[in-house]
Structure formats: structure tokens, C-alpha cells
């Protein structure tokens, strides 16, 4: 019969045996004997505390009563502890975290060692191979990981808020729900970096349909806890390499009731933003280098892709606008841009050869002019000679020619 506890200890023993120096083989074999190791772990469990809201996220020196909140799920529409299944966290002596790893072992029935201890399971005692007296002693020691002080205490280093109540104020100690933070990070990673997300992004670049669609979050902020020692904050923080992701919490931006339509030239109507400046800053570094190797060429291609995407996102807004918008008498766009941007003109594209090339040439001219203006304002523009400008323009036009017709 499989004994998950024996397998757990065997894996850890093999890691110790592979490390050069240190204890002798005989000592390591003795340390990882099931009786010796579990007996030691039961005594060390009191050095850890299971929590749901570690105070050390506010300050690494904060010492508060361990808070272990196990809320009940309710269909109330709130994102709160209890409504989202999350892992429990643990903090305390980092050298004793192997005890928590032991308590987290999932046995054959799907229950963890800790759950078996809480239920006073006979099957766990059988796996440990000890009599009832020893098992009871170990169980008492391990369950100390969930004990809390009889008197709740906070710490001045924890963020505190005076909340108004009838007749005065109530002082709240604001704590971080590390389980929710971890689950939030896991879901964002899945959304942004899963295999399905990568395939969906590739499909979007190629103007192809995607069976899963693509979701994304912009403006995600990374915050770090614990510096080079994230395990000193909590176990989940250590699992997350000390990183947590915050979603933007900003007042809503009022949407415009109309789209700004270009009058004479789509490219001249584009408004620069921080994203465009960032792209041109990266290209500026490439223009200024004296190297011309595969790495430089690949980097230039990647930033060209980013530049194309920035432009075509704005073009797609016009393509989805009311068909026939370019027929307005105040709008005097070139024919090529009307065929590109106004969906009412899409059926006329076959009758006008070369419109894609005209758009590509206009894009190339705009790119160079924009670079000059941006970097001249910065005072460090790289002077592109006539030869370099022609080569650069041809490279841009060749790249534009490769774009699917749905995009350009």
C-alpha cells in the first residue's frame, strides 16, 4: 500500500544526501526515519501559525495575534474572504516551514494530513505506525499551528483606520488577505500567460479567429514584500517570490460621445501617448547602436510589430465606426485611406490597385517624421542620412505588405 508520508520523507532525504558536506549518511538516514522526523516536526509546529491575514504584509516587524478567518460562502456578490476558495497561509520560523509542507500532504482519500489530525483519524495513525499515546502527543503538537492567543492584539506598525460608528470611532487594523492575493495572482497569470492566451494573441496578430477569445488586464502594478527574504513575510508570499499584483483603482474616465474622425490624413490625426513614446525610445536606442547583428535586427522587428499594433488598434476603431463616415463633405481623406478605414468602401478595394502600398508609404513617412519630432524635443535625435531613411522606409513598407488584408 502506498504511504504518502514515507514518499514525502524519502524525497527530502534524497535531496539532503545529494548535497556535498554536512551530516553523514547515517545521521541523515536517522533524521528522516519516519518516527524521528515526525516527532521532531510535532515539537516544532508551535513555531508556526496558520493565518489568513498576515500582519507582516504591512510591516515585517509587526507582531499581532494570528488571524485565521474561515468565512462561509454566500451568494452576496462580494469579493471577500469566504466567497473565494483560497489556500491558508502560514508564518513564523522559516526553518520550520517543512512542518507545514508535511501537514499539507494529500493522502489517498483526498484529505490532507492536517485534516486527518483534526478529525483524529485512525487511518493516519496507521500510516505513521505508532501507538495511540504517541499519536495523541503528536496530534496535540501539530494542532498548535492553529492556536491563537486568547486576547487579540494589534501592532502600531499595522495600517490602522478610524472608522466612524455611532457615538465615535472604531479603530480597524487593515490586514492583507494573502490567500485572496495569491488567487488573484494565479488568475491573472492564467489570463495573460497561459497557452490559450498565447495562441489567441498570435491569432489576433494574424487577423485569425480564436476559439477562446482573448482577455487582458492593463495597468497591473507589481508590489514586492520581504525583499530578498520573502519567506519572512509568509509562506504564500514565498511561493509567489514576494510578488503581488494590484489592479488599477482609479476614478472612471468618461467616454467621449463621439470618435475623433481624421479630416485630411489619418496619420497626422494620431495623438501621441506614453505607449508610443516608449516604443520610439526603444527604436531610438537601436538607431544609435553601431552593431548590426541578428539580435539587433530581431529587436527592431519586435518594436516594429509594437508600432504597427499601436497604429492598427486606432485604425480598427474607425473600421468599426458607422459605414460611410468618410463621405462627409468636411472629410477629405486620400482614396487609399478611405478604402482602408471606412467599411463602406471595403467592396471597392479590388477596383483600386496599389492602395495598400500607398498606406504603407504614408505610414513609413509618418514614422520617420514622428521619430524626428519626438527625439528632437528630447535633444538626442539620431540623424538618419538619405540612405538610411530609404532603407528604413523600405523595411517598413515590406513589413506592411506582410500584414493580412483584414488588418491593412
C-alpha positions as CSV (number, residue, x, y, z in Angstrom):
1,X,0.0,0.0,0.0
2,X,1.3,3.5,-0.9
3,X,2.3,5.6,2.1
4,X,2.4,9.2,1.0
5,X,4.2,10.2,4.2
6,X,7.1,7.8,3.5
7,X,7.3,9.1,0.0
8,X,7.4,12.7,1.3
9,X,10.3,11.9,3.7
10,X,12.2,9.9,1.1
11,X,12.2,12.8,-1.4
12,X,13.5,15.2,1.2
13,X,16.1,12.6,2.4
14,X,17.4,12.2,-1.2
15,X,17.9,16.0,-1.5
16,X,19.9,16.0,1.6
17,X,22.0,13.1,0.5
18,X,22.9,14.8,-2.8
19,X,24.2,17.9,-1.0
20,X,28.0,17.8,-0.5
21,X,29.3,18.1,3.0
22,X,27.1,18.4,6.0
23,X,25.9,15.5,8.0
24,X,26.9,11.9,7.5
25,X,24.8,9.4,5.6
26,X,24.0,7.6,8.8
27,X,22.8,10.8,10.5
28,X,20.6,11.8,7.6
29,X,19.1,8.3,7.5
30,X,18.3,8.6,11.2
31,X,16.9,12.2,10.8
32,X,14.5,11.1,8.1
33,X,13.3,7.9,9.8
34,X,9.5,8.4,10.0
35,X,9.4,8.3,13.8
36,X,12.3,10.6,14.4
37,X,11.2,13.2,11.8
38,X,7.5,13.3,12.7
39,X,8.4,13.5,16.4
40,X,10.7,16.5,15.7
41,X,8.1,18.1,13.5
42,X,5.4,17.8,16.1
43,X,7.6,19.7,18.6
44,X,8.4,22.4,16.0
45,X,4.8,23.0,14.9
46,X,4.3,25.6,17.6
47,X,6.9,27.8,15.9
48,X,4.4,28.4,13.1
49,X,0.9,29.9,13.0
50,X,-1.7,29.3,10.3
51,X,-3.2,32.6,9.2
52,X,-5.5,34.1,6.6
53,X,-4.4,37.8,7.1
54,X,-0.7,38.1,8.0
55,X,0.2,41.4,9.6
56,X,3.7,41.3,8.2
57,X,2.5,42.4,4.8
58,X,2.0,45.8,6.4
59,X,5.4,45.7,8.2
60,X,7.9,42.8,8.5
61,X,8.3,43.6,12.2
62,X,4.6,43.8,13.0
63,X,3.6,41.3,15.7
64,X,-0.1,40.7,16.0
65,X,-2.4,37.9,17.1
66,X,-2.5,35.3,14.3
67,X,-5.8,35.8,12.4
68,X,-7.3,32.7,10.8
69,X,-10.6,33.5,9.3
70,X,-12.6,30.8,7.6
71,X,-15.6,32.5,6.1
72,X,-18.7,30.8,4.8
73,X,-19.5,31.2,1.1
74,X,-22.6,33.3,0.3
75,X,-24.2,34.5,-2.9
76,X,-23.9,38.2,-2.0
77,X,-21.8,39.3,-5.0
78,X,-18.8,40.4,-2.8
79,X,-15.2,39.5,-3.4
80,X,-14.3,38.7,0.2
81,X,-12.7,36.0,2.3
82,X,-15.1,33.0,2.3
83,X,-16.5,33.7,-1.2
84,X,-13.3,32.6,-3.0
85,X,-11.7,29.2,-2.3
86,X,-8.1,30.1,-1.2
87,X,-5.2,28.5,0.5
88,X,-4.4,29.1,4.1
89,X,-1.2,30.9,4.8
90,X,1.4,30.2,7.5
91,X,4.1,32.4,9.2
92,X,6.7,32.0,11.8
93,X,10.1,30.4,11.9
94,X,11.1,30.0,8.2
95,X,13.3,27.0,9.3
96,X,10.1,25.2,10.4
97,X,8.2,25.5,7.1
98,X,8.8,21.9,6.3
99,X,6.3,21.1,9.1
100,X,3.6,22.9,7.1
101,X,4.6,21.1,3.9
102,X,4.1,17.8,5.9
103,X,0.7,18.9,7.1
104,X,-0.3,19.8,3.5
105,X,0.4,16.3,2.2
106,X,-2.7,15.0,0.4
107,X,-3.4,11.3,1.3
108,X,-5.2,8.7,-0.8
109,X,-8.7,9.8,0.3
110,X,-8.0,13.4,-0.9
111,X,-7.7,14.8,2.6
112,X,-4.6,16.5,4.0
113,X,-2.6,15.3,6.9
114,X,-3.9,18.3,8.9
115,X,-7.5,17.4,8.1
116,X,-6.8,13.9,9.3
117,X,-5.3,15.2,12.5
118,X,-8.3,17.5,13.1
119,X,-10.6,14.5,12.6
120,X,-8.4,12.3,14.9
121,X,-8.1,9.9,12.0
122,X,-7.3,6.2,12.7
123,X,-6.0,5.8,9.2
124,X,-3.4,8.5,9.7
125,X,-2.2,6.8,12.9
126,X,-1.9,3.6,10.9
127,X,0.3,5.3,8.3
128,X,2.5,6.8,11.0
129,X,2.9,3.3,12.6
130,X,2.7,4.4,16.2
131,X,0.5,3.6,19.2
132,X,-2.4,5.8,20.4
133,X,-0.3,7.5,23.1
134,X,2.4,8.7,20.8
135,X,-0.2,9.6,18.1
136,X,-2.1,11.8,20.7
137,X,1.1,13.6,21.7
138,X,2.0,14.3,18.1
139,X,-1.6,15.4,17.3
140,X,-1.6,17.9,20.1
141,X,1.8,19.3,19.0
142,X,0.7,19.6,15.3
143,X,-2.6,21.3,16.1
144,X,-0.8,24.1,17.9
145,X,-0.2,25.6,14.4
146,X,-3.9,26.7,14.5
147,X,-3.9,28.1,18.0
148,X,-4.4,31.8,18.6
149,X,-3.9,34.0,21.7
150,X,-6.9,34.4,24.0
151,X,-6.6,38.2,23.8
152,X,-6.4,39.8,20.4
153,X,-3.7,42.4,20.0
154,X,-2.6,44.6,17.1
155,X,0.6,46.5,16.4
156,X,1.4,50.1,15.8
157,X,3.2,49.1,12.6
158,X,0.0,47.7,11.1
159,X,-2.1,50.1,8.9
160,X,-4.9,51.4,11.0
161,X,-8.1,53.3,10.1
162,X,-10.6,55.1,12.3
163,X,-14.0,54.0,11.1
164,X,-17.0,56.2,12.1
165,X,-19.6,54.4,14.2
166,X,-22.5,55.7,16.3
167,X,-21.1,57.7,19.2
168,X,-17.5,57.8,18.0
169,X,-15.0,55.8,16.0
170,X,-13.9,52.2,15.9
171,X,-10.2,51.6,15.2
172,X,-9.7,49.0,12.4
173,X,-6.4,47.2,11.7
174,X,-6.2,46.8,8.0
175,X,-4.7,43.4,7.1
176,X,-3.8,41.7,3.8
177,X,-5.8,38.6,2.8
178,X,-2.8,36.7,1.4
179,X,-5.0,33.8,0.1
180,X,-7.0,36.2,-2.0
181,X,-3.8,38.0,-3.1
182,X,-2.4,34.6,-4.2
183,X,-5.6,33.5,-6.0
184,X,-5.7,36.9,-7.8
185,X,-2.2,36.5,-9.0
186,X,-2.9,32.9,-10.2
187,X,-5.9,34.0,-12.2
188,X,-4.0,37.0,-13.8
189,X,-1.1,34.7,-14.8
190,X,-3.6,32.3,-16.3
191,X,-5.3,35.1,-18.2
192,X,-2.1,36.7,-19.5
193,X,0.4,33.8,-19.9
194,X,-1.5,30.6,-20.4
195,X,-1.0,28.6,-23.7
196,X,-4.5,29.6,-24.7
197,X,-3.7,33.3,-24.2
198,X,-0.5,33.0,-26.3
199,X,-2.4,31.3,-29.2
200,X,-5.1,33.9,-29.0
201,X,-2.6,36.7,-29.3
202,X,-0.9,35.0,-32.2
203,X,-4.4,34.7,-33.9
204,X,-5.0,38.4,-33.3
205,X,-1.7,39.4,-34.9
206,X,-2.6,37.2,-37.9
207,X,-6.2,38.5,-38.1
208,X,-7.5,35.0,-37.5
209,X,-10.4,33.9,-35.3
210,X,-9.7,32.4,-31.9
211,X,-11.9,29.7,-30.3
212,X,-11.2,31.0,-26.8
213,X,-11.0,34.8,-27.3
214,X,-8.5,37.0,-25.5
215,X,-8.9,38.7,-22.1
216,X,-6.3,41.0,-20.7
217,X,-5.8,43.5,-17.9
218,X,-3.9,46.7,-18.4
219,X,-2.2,48.8,-15.8
220,X,-1.4,45.9,-13.4
221,X,1.1,47.0,-10.7
222,X,3.6,44.6,-9.2
223,X,4.4,45.2,-5.5
224,X,7.1,43.3,-3.6
225,X,7.1,42.1,0.0
226,X,10.1,40.9,2.0
227,X,12.9,41.9,-0.3
228,X,15.4,39.0,-0.7
229,X,13.7,37.1,2.1
230,X,10.1,36.8,1.1
231,X,9.7,33.7,3.4
232,X,10.0,36.1,6.4
233,X,6.6,37.6,5.4
234,X,4.6,34.4,4.9
235,X,4.6,31.0,3.2
236,X,2.3,32.1,0.4
237,X,4.4,35.2,-0.1
238,X,7.5,33.0,-0.5
239,X,5.6,30.8,-3.0
240,X,4.8,34.0,-5.0
241,X,8.5,35.0,-5.0
242,X,7.5,38.0,-2.9
243,X,5.3,39.4,-5.6
244,X,1.7,40.6,-5.6
245,X,-0.3,42.2,-8.4
246,X,-2.6,45.1,-7.8
247,X,-5.4,46.1,-10.2
248,X,-5.8,49.8,-11.0
249,X,-8.1,51.6,-8.6
250,X,-8.8,54.9,-10.5
251,X,-11.9,57.0,-11.0
252,X,-13.7,56.1,-14.2
253,X,-12.8,58.1,-17.3
254,X,-15.8,59.5,-19.0
255,X,-16.1,58.1,-22.6
256,X,-16.4,60.6,-25.4
257,X,-19.8,60.6,-27.1
258,X,-18.1,60.6,-30.5
259,X,-15.0,59.4,-32.2
260,X,-12.5,62.0,-33.4
261,X,-12.5,61.4,-37.2
262,X,-9.5,62.3,-39.3
263,X,-10.1,65.2,-41.7
264,X,-7.3,65.1,-44.2
265,X,-4.8,62.4,-43.1
266,X,-5.3,59.6,-40.6
267,X,-1.6,59.5,-39.5
268,X,-1.4,63.3,-38.9
269,X,-4.5,63.0,-36.6
270,X,-2.9,60.4,-34.3
271,X,-2.3,61.7,-30.8
272,X,1.0,60.7,-29.2
273,X,0.7,58.9,-25.8
274,X,3.2,57.3,-23.3
275,X,3.0,54.0,-25.1
276,X,4.1,55.5,-28.4
277,X,6.9,57.4,-26.7
278,X,8.1,54.2,-25.1
279,X,8.1,52.4,-28.5
280,X,10.1,55.2,-30.1
281,X,12.5,55.4,-27.2
282,X,13.3,51.7,-27.8
283,X,13.8,52.3,-31.5
284,X,16.0,55.3,-30.7
285,X,18.4,53.1,-28.8
286,X,18.5,50.7,-31.8
287,X,19.2,53.6,-34.2
288,X,22.0,54.8,-32.0
289,X,23.9,51.5,-31.9
290,X,26.8,50.7,-34.2
291,X,26.0,47.0,-34.2
292,X,24.0,45.2,-36.9
293,X,23.6,41.6,-35.9
294,X,20.7,39.1,-35.5
295,X,19.8,40.3,-32.0
296,X,19.6,44.0,-33.2
297,X,17.5,43.0,-36.2
298,X,15.2,40.9,-34.1
299,X,14.7,43.7,-31.6
300,X,14.0,46.1,-34.4
301,X,11.4,43.8,-35.8
302,X,9.7,43.3,-32.4
303,X,9.4,47.1,-31.9
304,X,8.1,47.5,-35.5
305,X,5.4,45.0,-34.5
306,X,4.5,47.1,-31.5
307,X,4.4,50.2,-33.6
308,X,2.1,48.6,-36.1
309,X,-0.1,47.3,-33.4
310,X,-0.4,50.8,-31.8
311,X,-1.4,52.3,-35.2
312,X,-3.8,49.5,-36.2
313,X,-5.7,49.5,-32.9
314,X,-6.6,53.1,-33.7
315,X,-7.4,52.2,-37.3
316,X,-9.7,49.4,-36.2
317,X,-11.8,51.8,-34.2
318,X,-12.5,53.7,-37.4
319,X,-13.1,50.5,-39.4
320,X,-15.8,49.6,-36.9
321,X,-17.4,53.1,-36.9
322,X,-20.6,53.9,-38.8
323,X,-20.1,52.8,-42.5
324,X,-19.9,55.8,-44.9
325,X,-18.4,58.2,-42.3
326,X,-15.7,59.4,-44.8
327,X,-18.4,60.7,-47.2
328,X,-18.9,63.7,-45.1
329,X,-18.1,66.9,-47.0
330,X,-15.7,68.1,-44.3
331,X,-13.6,65.0,-44.6
332,X,-11.1,64.9,-47.4
333,X,-9.1,61.7,-46.8
334,X,-6.9,60.2,-49.6
335,X,-8.6,57.5,-51.5
336,X,-6.3,54.9,-50.1
337,X,-7.1,55.8,-46.5
338,X,-10.9,55.7,-47.2
339,X,-10.5,52.2,-48.7
340,X,-8.6,51.2,-45.6
341,X,-10.6,52.9,-42.8
342,X,-14.2,53.2,-44.0
343,X,-16.1,49.8,-44.0
344,X,-18.5,51.2,-46.6
345,X,-15.5,51.3,-49.1
346,X,-14.2,47.8,-48.5
347,X,-16.0,46.4,-51.5
348,X,-14.3,48.9,-53.7
349,X,-10.8,47.8,-52.8
350,X,-10.4,45.4,-55.8
351,X,-11.0,48.3,-58.2
352,X,-8.1,50.3,-56.9
353,X,-4.7,48.7,-57.2
354,X,-1.9,49.9,-55.0
355,X,-3.9,51.4,-52.2
356,X,-2.2,49.1,-49.6
357,X,1.2,50.3,-50.9
358,X,0.1,54.0,-50.6
359,X,-1.0,53.4,-47.0
360,X,2.3,51.7,-46.3
361,X,4.3,54.6,-47.8
362,X,2.2,57.1,-45.7
363,X,2.9,55.1,-42.6
364,X,6.6,55.0,-43.4
365,X,6.8,58.8,-43.8
366,X,4.8,59.4,-40.6
367,X,7.1,57.0,-38.7
368,X,10.2,58.9,-39.6
369,X,8.7,62.4,-39.1
370,X,7.3,61.3,-35.7
371,X,10.7,60.0,-34.6
372,X,12.3,63.2,-35.6
373,X,9.8,65.3,-33.7
374,X,9.8,63.2,-30.6
375,X,13.6,62.9,-30.3
376,X,14.3,66.5,-31.4
377,X,12.2,67.6,-28.4
378,X,14.4,65.3,-26.3
379,X,17.5,66.8,-27.9
380,X,19.1,63.5,-28.9
381,X,17.7,62.5,-32.2
382,X,19.9,60.3,-34.3
383,X,20.5,61.9,-37.7
384,X,19.4,59.4,-40.4
385,X,21.1,60.0,-43.7
386,X,19.2,59.7,-47.0
387,X,20.5,56.1,-47.5
388,X,19.4,55.1,-44.0
389,X,16.0,56.7,-44.4
390,X,15.3,54.9,-47.7
391,X,16.4,51.6,-46.3
392,X,14.3,52.2,-43.2
393,X,11.3,53.2,-45.3
394,X,11.6,50.1,-47.5
395,X,11.8,47.8,-44.4
396,X,8.6,49.4,-43.0
397,X,6.8,49.0,-46.3
398,X,7.9,45.4,-46.7
399,X,6.6,44.7,-43.2
400,X,3.3,46.4,-44.0
401,X,3.0,44.3,-47.2
402,X,3.0,41.2,-45.0
403,X,0.0,42.3,-43.0
404,X,-3.2,40.4,-43.6
405,X,-5.8,42.3,-45.7
406,X,-8.2,42.4,-42.8
407,X,-5.6,44.5,-41.0
408,X,-4.2,46.5,-43.8
